[in-house]
Amino acid sequence: VQYCSCAHYEERYNPVRYNTRRFMQRVNKELFKRLEEILPNKTGIYPVIADQVVRFPYVVYNCSSFVARRTKDGVDDYRMDYGISVISDKFDEADAIADSIMAGLDGYRSKNIQSCILVSGSSGVDGNGFFQNLDFQIESDG
């Protein structure tokens, strides 16, 4: 008996396990693409953390937590909590970008994202400039 550890084996013989390893990539890629569609052209988009030297305005998104919902057959779907931070050196610009994100993501649905809802937000100022923090809950099939 020969053991194959390649992705093709996993996909064919253990689809539940294969899909659970790929769901974060699918959701992150789709979220990045959606942010590109709704944000002004010169807005930087960064997953998890921004580069050391970055121009204003920019957006950082991050999955802060997720819960896998299981059935007897394995993982059925996921509920993920995403934070999106808007940072700008201009207060009005940060507000306008946050408004665009709220309008473009709240209620968004697609092939990989079954539900995206805005659950909370906050704003303020720090050493980096003005910020708007938006918290979304995303549901995705496994």
C-alpha positions in Angstrom: 0.0 0.0 0.0 1.4 3.3 -1.1 0.6 6.5 0.9 0.2 9.8 -1.0 0.2 13.0 1.0 -0.5 15.2 -2.0 -3.5 17.7 -2.2 -5.1 15.6 -4.9 -5.4 12.6 -2.6 -6.8 14.8 0.2 -9.4 16.4 -2.2 -10.5 13.1 -3.6 -10.5 10.8 -0.5 -11.1 13.3 2.3 -13.0 16.3 1.0 -14.1 17.5 4.4 -10.6 17.8 5.7 -9.3 19.2 2.4 -11.9 22.0 2.4 -11.4 23.0 6.0 -7.7 23.7 5.3 -8.7 26.0 2.4 -11.6 28.0 3.7 -9.6 30.8 5.2 -7.7 31.3 1.9 -11.0 31.5 0.0 -12.6 34.0 2.3 -9.5 36.2 2.7 -9.0 36.3 -1.1 -12.7 37.2 -1.7 -12.6 39.8 1.1 -9.5 41.4 -0.4 -11.1 41.5 -3.9 -14.3 43.0 -2.5 -12.3 45.7 -0.7 -10.5 46.5 -3.9 -13.8 47.0 -5.7 -15.3 49.4 -3.1 -12.3 51.4 -2.0 -10.8 54.5 -3.7 -7.9 53.6 -6.0 -5.1 54.9 -3.8 -6.2 53.2 -0.6 -3.7 50.5 0.5 -5.2 47.2 1.6 -3.2 44.9 4.0 -4.1 41.6 5.6 -3.3 41.4 9.4 -0.7 44.2 9.6 0.4 47.1 7.4 3.9 47.6 6.0 6.4 49.5 8.1 6.3 52.5 5.7 2.9 53.1 4.3 1.0 56.0 2.7 -2.3 57.2 4.0 -5.1 56.2 3.6 -4.9 52.4 4.2 -7.1 49.6 5.4 -6.0 46.5 7.5 -8.3 43.5 7.8 -8.0 40.5 10.0 -9.9 37.4 11.1 -9.9 37.8 14.9 -11.7 34.5 15.6 -13.8 31.8 14.0 -16.1 29.0 15.1 -16.5 25.8 13.2 -20.0 24.3 13.3 -19.8 20.5 13.1 -22.2 17.8 12.1 -21.7 14.0 12.3 -20.0 14.3 8.9 -17.5 17.0 9.9 -17.4 20.7 9.6 -20.5 22.1 8.0 -19.8 25.9 8.0 -17.9 28.6 9.8 -18.7 31.9 11.6 -15.8 34.3 11.5 -15.3 37.6 13.2 -13.4 40.1 11.0 -12.0 43.5 12.0 -11.4 46.1 9.4 -9.4 49.2 10.4 -9.4 52.4 8.3 -6.4 54.7 8.9 -6.0 58.1 7.4 -4.3 61.4 8.2 -7.6 63.2 7.4 -10.7 62.7 9.6 -13.2 63.1 6.8 -11.3 60.7 4.6 -11.4 58.0 7.2 -15.1 58.5 7.7 -15.8 58.4 3.9 -13.8 55.2 3.5 -15.5 53.6 6.5 -18.9 54.5 5.0 -17.9 52.9 1.7 -16.8 49.7 3.5 -20.1 49.5 5.5 -22.2 50.0 2.4 -20.2 47.5 0.3 -19.9 44.7 2.9 -22.9 44.9 5.2 -25.3 42.3 3.6 -22.8 41.1 1.1 -23.2 37.6 -0.2 -21.2 35.5 -2.7 -20.1 32.0 -3.6 -17.8 31.8 -0.6 -19.5 34.2 1.8 -23.1 33.3 2.7 -23.6 36.2 5.1 -21.6 39.3 6.0 -23.1 41.7 8.6 -21.7 44.7 10.4 -21.9 44.1 14.2 -20.0 47.1 15.7 -17.5 49.8 15.2 -15.4 52.5 16.9 -13.3 55.5 16.0 -10.5 57.6 17.4 -7.1 59.1 16.9 -3.7 57.8 17.8 0.0 58.4 16.7 -0.8 56.9 13.2 -3.7 59.2 12.5 -7.5 59.0 12.5 -9.0 55.5 12.6 -12.3 53.8 12.1 -12.6 50.1 13.3 -15.4 48.1 11.8 -16.3 44.6 13.1 -18.1 42.2 10.7 -19.5 38.7 11.2 -19.0 36.5 8.2 -20.5 33.0 7.6 -19.0 30.6 5.1 -19.6 27.1 4.1 -16.9 24.6 4.8 
